[in-house]
């Protein structure tokens, strides 16, 4: 069995998080990804730390498995020849530069498709290739705010809160991967290549879903509700005697089960609380009642009681506990691989499971320029050529 994308060659000019996350997903599914990096420094994230493992950034290691690396000075006189040969052999080109940067290098979509008309050319940027903000730099901190996520995250009356991972980058990487696979499917049917334009702002606006729908339907701006849900009650974190626990009462049938499990049968059919709509309307009152009950027992006691009662619930893990969880381990979401410099390292597993074409983690994140000679010789360059490229600092 091999990955579904085996044989697809991706020329990856991306750096940091959104693009590398995208190509990691595609590489896990079998695509051959060649990461083009600046000599000497490489991907920005190679310097992000600590922690480092034997000088290698844990950040970089977390999102660059299953790839090859070539270090190439794109402004050198021979780089154009090398890149053109790579473009001719590639199915996909991915870049994350600010709009206009690839044009100045002669690597914009119109130039690239003259070399390879069937190529899928994906550009990831903060604000997209069109519109008044197109040339602005895009960073997750900025886009979490402008995309609306920070405006609905945090406690009522409190400051805006950023999500603890770079969700705008990761979401954009996922949307870009979907776009690339869709474009490849279209090419399979028609023979046509095309450009894919994925923006961080677009991704976050798309993620607003029901919160955006609330505003568009009512004209009312959603307010922050902390760990709670604006349209479902109780559906939030509650403080047990020793730790917080998440409780998700997603419908009125679960409400009755919850009340029975917690000894709150006296309010189960109370007109103020019997339906979700009424519980949302009387949120503060019902949450206060529930909070007092939950505070009387330890988290593990409640997990056992609620689980047996058929009520969705769960602990709020710190990251060390996530990676010790038996379900995470059973689903192969923690994988150990051998790295040529760091020794054995652990990385997160592939999140999508396939019955016929399983995703695989075959190779560790590459060292900077690790595959220079291999790639160049595959393109037909001689050993003397490679030596010349090194001497002239092309690679």
C-alpha positions in Angstrom: 0.0 0.0 0.0 1.2 3.5 -0.8 0.0 7.0 -0.2 -2.7 8.3 -2.5 -0.5 11.1 -3.7 2.5 9.0 -4.6 4.1 10.4 -7.8 3.0 13.9 -7.1 6.0 16.3 -7.0 5.7 19.5 -5.0 8.2 22.3 -5.2 7.9 24.1 -1.9 9.1 27.7 -1.5 7.2 28.2 1.8 8.5 28.9 5.2 7.3 29.3 8.8 4.0 27.5 9.4 1.1 27.7 7.0 2.9 26.5 3.9 5.1 23.9 5.7 2.0 22.5 7.5 0.2 22.2 4.1 3.1 20.4 2.4 3.6 18.1 5.5 -0.1 17.0 5.2 0.5 16.3 1.5 3.8 14.5 2.1 2.2 12.3 4.7 -0.3 11.2 1.9 2.6 10.2 -0.4 3.6 13.4 -2.3 7.3 14.1 -2.8 8.0 17.5 -1.4 11.2 19.4 -2.2 11.7 22.3 0.2 13.7 25.2 -1.3 15.5 27.1 1.4 18.0 30.0 1.6 21.6 28.9 2.0 23.0 29.4 5.5 19.7 30.3 7.2 16.9 28.2 5.6 13.3 28.3 6.7 12.7 31.0 9.3 11.5 28.4 11.8 14.9 26.7 11.9 15.9 29.6 14.2 12.7 29.6 16.4 13.5 28.4 19.9 14.5 27.2 22.3 14.0 24.4 22.7 16.5 23.0 20.2 17.6 19.3 19.8 21.3 19.2 18.9 20.9 22.6 17.3 17.7 21.8 15.4 14.6 23.8 16.3 11.7 21.8 17.8 9.3 24.1 15.9 10.9 23.2 12.6 11.0 19.5 13.4 7.3 19.5 14.2 6.1 20.4 10.7 8.7 19.4 8.1 8.8 15.6 8.1 8.7 13.6 4.9 10.4 16.3 2.9 13.7 16.9 1.1 15.7 20.1 1.4 17.7 22.0 -1.2 19.5 25.2 -0.3 19.4 27.6 -3.2 20.2 31.3 -3.6 17.3 32.4 -5.8 19.2 35.5 -6.9 22.3 33.7 -8.2 22.8 33.4 -11.9 22.5 29.6 -12.0 19.5 29.4 -9.8 17.1 30.2 -12.6 18.3 27.2 -14.6 18.0 24.9 -11.6 14.5 26.2 -10.7 13.2 26.0 -14.3 14.3 22.3 -14.4 12.5 21.7 -11.1 9.4 23.5 -12.3 9.3 21.4 -15.5 9.2 18.2 -13.4 6.8 19.4 -10.7 3.0 19.0 -10.3 2.6 21.7 -7.7 4.5 24.9 -6.7 3.7 26.4 -3.3 4.9 29.8 -2.1 4.2 32.0 0.8 5.8 35.3 -0.1 4.0 38.6 0.0 2.2 39.3 -3.3 4.6 40.6 -5.9 7.8 39.0 -4.5 7.6 36.0 -6.8 7.0 38.3 -9.8 10.3 40.1 -9.1 12.0 36.7 -9.1 10.4 35.8 -12.4 8.5 33.0 -10.6 5.0 34.3 -10.7 2.2 32.0 -12.0 2.2 33.4 -15.5 5.9 32.9 -15.9 5.8 29.4 -14.3 3.0 28.1 -16.4 4.9 28.9 -19.6 7.4 26.3 -18.5 4.8 23.8 -17.2 1.2 24.6 -18.3 -0.2 21.8 -16.1 1.3 23.0 -12.9 -0.9 23.7 -9.8 0.5 27.0 -8.4 -0.6 27.7 -4.8 0.0 31.1 -3.1 -0.5 31.4 0.6 -0.6 35.0 2.0 -2.1 37.0 4.8 -4.8 38.8 2.7 -4.8 37.1 -0.7 -3.6 38.1 -4.1 -6.3 40.7 -4.7 -7.9 43.5 -2.7 -6.6 46.7 -0.9 -4.7 44.7 1.7 -2.9 42.3 -0.7 0.6 43.7 0.0 0.3 43.7 3.8 2.4 41.1 5.7 0.4 38.3 7.3 1.2 37.1 10.8 -1.0 34.8 12.9 -1.2 37.3 15.8 -2.5 40.0 13.5 -4.9 37.7 11.6 -6.5 36.2 14.7 -7.5 39.7 15.6 -8.6 40.9 12.1 -10.3 37.5 11.3 -12.7 37.9 14.3 -11.4 35.0 16.4 -9.9 37.1 19.2 -13.1 39.2 19.3 -15.1 36.2 20.5 -12.5 34.5 22.6 -12.0 35.3 26.3 -14.0 35.9 29.4 -16.9 38.5 29.3 -15.5 41.9 29.9 -12.0 40.7 29.7 -9.2 41.5 27.2 -9.1 39.7 23.8 -7.4 36.3 24.0 -5.3 34.6 21.3 -5.8 30.9 20.8 -2.8 29.0 22.1 -1.6 27.7 18.7 -1.3 29.6 15.4 -4.8 28.7 14.2 -4.8 31.1 11.3 -1.6 29.6 9.9 -2.8 26.0 10.4 -6.3 26.7 9.0 -4.8 28.3 5.9 -2.4 25.4 5.4 -5.4 23.0 5.6 -7.4 25.1 3.1 -4.4 25.3 0.8 -4.0 21.5 1.0 -7.7 21.1 0.1 -7.3 23.5 -2.7 -4.3 21.7 -4.1 -5.9 18.3 -4.0 -9.0 19.7 -5.6 -7.0 21.4 -8.4 -5.1 18.1 -9.0 -8.4 16.3 -9.3 -9.6 18.9 -11.8 -6.4 18.5 -13.8 -6.8 14.7 -13.8 -10.2 15.2 -15.5 -9.3 18.1 -17.8 -5.5 18.2 -18.1 -5.6 21.9 -17.0 -3.4 23.4 -14.3 -4.5 26.4 -12.3 -3.7 28.9 -9.6 -4.9 28.4 -6.0 -5.1 31.5 -3.8 -5.3 30.8 -0.1 -5.4 33.7 2.4 -5.3 33.7 6.2 -8.0 36.3 6.4 -10.4 34.3 4.2 -9.7 31.2 6.3 -10.6 32.9 9.5 -13.8 34.5 8.1 -14.8 31.1 6.9 -14.2 29.7 10.4 -16.7 32.1 11.9 -19.5 29.8 10.7 -22.4 30.0 13.3 -20.9 33.0 15.0 -20.9 34.9 11.7 -24.3 33.5 11.0 -25.7 34.8 14.3 -24.6 38.3 13.3 -25.8 38.1 9.7 -29.2 36.9 10.9 -29.7 39.3 13.8 -27.4 42.2 13.4 -26.2 41.6 16.9 -22.4 41.3 17.5 -21.6 38.1 19.4 -20.2 38.6 22.9 -17.4 36.6 24.5 -18.6 33.8 26.8 -15.4 32.4 28.1 -15.2 28.6 27.8 -19.0 28.5 27.2 -21.0 28.2 24.0 -23.1 31.1 22.9 -26.0 28.9 21.8 -25.9 25.9 24.0 -26.1 25.7 27.9 -24.5 24.0 29.8 -21.6 23.5 27.4 -18.4 24.8 29.0 -15.7 24.2 31.6 -16.7 23.9 35.3 -14.4 24.0 38.3 -14.5 20.7 40.2 -13.0 20.5 43.7 -9.5 19.8 42.3 -9.5 20.8 38.6 -11.6 21.9 35.7 -13.9 19.6 33.7 -15.6 20.1 30.4 -19.3 19.3 30.2 -21.2 19.3 26.9 -25.0 19.0 27.2 -25.7 19.3 23.5 -29.5 18.7 23.6 -32.5 18.4 25.9 -32.3 14.7 26.2 -28.8 15.0 27.5 -30.0 17.7 29.8 -32.3 15.2 31.5 -29.4 12.7 31.8 -27.2 15.4 33.2 -29.7 16.4 35.8 -30.2 12.8 36.9 -26.4 12.1 37.1 -25.7 15.2 39.1 -28.7 15.0 41.4 -30.4 18.1 39.9 -33.7 16.4 39.0 -35.5 19.2 40.8 -34.6 21.7 37.9 -34.7 19.3 35.0 -38.3 20.2 34.1 -38.3 23.8 35.5 -39.7 26.0 32.7 -36.7 28.3 33.0 -34.3 25.4 32.2 -36.2 22.6 30.5 -35.2 23.6 27.0 -31.9 24.8 25.6 -33.5 28.0 24.5 -34.6 28.8 28.0 -31.2 27.7 29.4 -29.5 30.1 27.1 -31.9 32.9 28.1 -31.2 32.1 31.8 -27.6 31.2 31.4 -26.2 32.9 34.5 -28.7 31.4 36.8 -28.4 27.8 35.6 -24.6 28.0 35.4 -24.4 29.2 39.0 -26.5 26.3 40.2 -24.4 23.7 38.2 -21.2 25.3 39.4 -22.0 24.8 43.0 -22.8 21.1 42.5 -19.7 20.4 40.4 -17.4 22.1 42.9 -18.4 19.5 45.5 -16.5 16.6 44.0 -13.1 15.9 42.4 -12.8 15.9 38.6 -12.2 12.2 38.3 -15.3 11.5 40.4 -17.4 13.6 38.0 -15.8 12.0 34.9 -16.8 8.6 36.2 -20.3 9.7 37.2 -21.1 11.6 34.0 -19.6 9.0 31.7 -21.7 6.3 33.3 -24.7 8.6 33.0 -24.1 9.0 29.2 -23.2 12.7 29.5 -20.4 14.0 27.2 -17.5 15.2 29.4 -13.8 15.3 29.6 -10.7 16.6 31.4 -8.8 19.7 30.3 -5.4 18.3 29.5 -2.1 19.9 29.7 0.1 18.9 26.7 2.0 16.3 28.7 -1.2 14.5 29.5 -2.4 14.5 25.9 0.7 12.6 24.8 0.2 10.0 27.6 -3.5 9.4 26.8 -4.2 5.8 25.6 -6.5 7.0 22.9 -3.9 9.3 21.4 -1.4 6.5 21.5 -3.8 3.9 20.0 -4.5 6.3 17.1 -0.8 6.6 16.3 -0.8 10.4 17.0 2.6 10.1 18.7 5.3 8.7 16.4 9.0 8.2 17.0 11.4 8.6 14.1 15.2 8.6 13.6 16.8 11.9 12.7 20.4 12.0 11.3 21.5 14.7 13.8 19.1 14.6 16.7 18.7 10.8 17.1 15.3 9.6 18.0 12.7 12.3 18.0 8.9 12.3 18.6 6.4 14.0 16.3 2.7 14.2 16.1 1.1 11.6 13.8 -1.0 11.9 10.7 -4.5 13.1 11.5 -6.4 11.4 8.6 -6.7 7.7 8.5 -7.3 5.8 5.1 -8.3 2.2 4.7 -6.6 1.7 1.3 -3.8 4.4 1.1 -2.6 5.1 4.7 -0.7 8.2 5.4 2.9 7.4 6.5 5.8 9.2 8.3 8.7 7.8 6.4 11.5 10.3 6.8 12.5 12.9 9.4 12.6 16.6 8.8 15.6 17.4 6.6 18.8 19.1 7.5 19.3 22.4 5.6 20.4 21.5 2.0 20.6 17.8 2.9 19.5 16.7 -0.5 21.4 19.3 -2.7 23.6 16.8 -4.5 20.9 14.1 -4.9 18.4 16.6 -6.4 20.9 18.3 -8.7 22.2 15.0 -10.1 18.6 13.8 -10.7 18.2 17.0 -12.8 21.2 16.0 -14.9 23.9 18.2 -13.4 27.3 16.6 -13.0 29.5 16.4 -10.0 31.6 19.3 -11.4 28.4 21.4 -11.8 27.6 20.7 -8.1 31.1 21.8 -7.1 30.8 25.0 -9.1 27.4 25.8 -7.6 28.9 25.4 -4.1 31.9 27.5 -5.0 29.7 30.3 -6.4 27.4 30.0 -3.4 24.4 29.1 -5.6 23.7 26.3 -3.1 
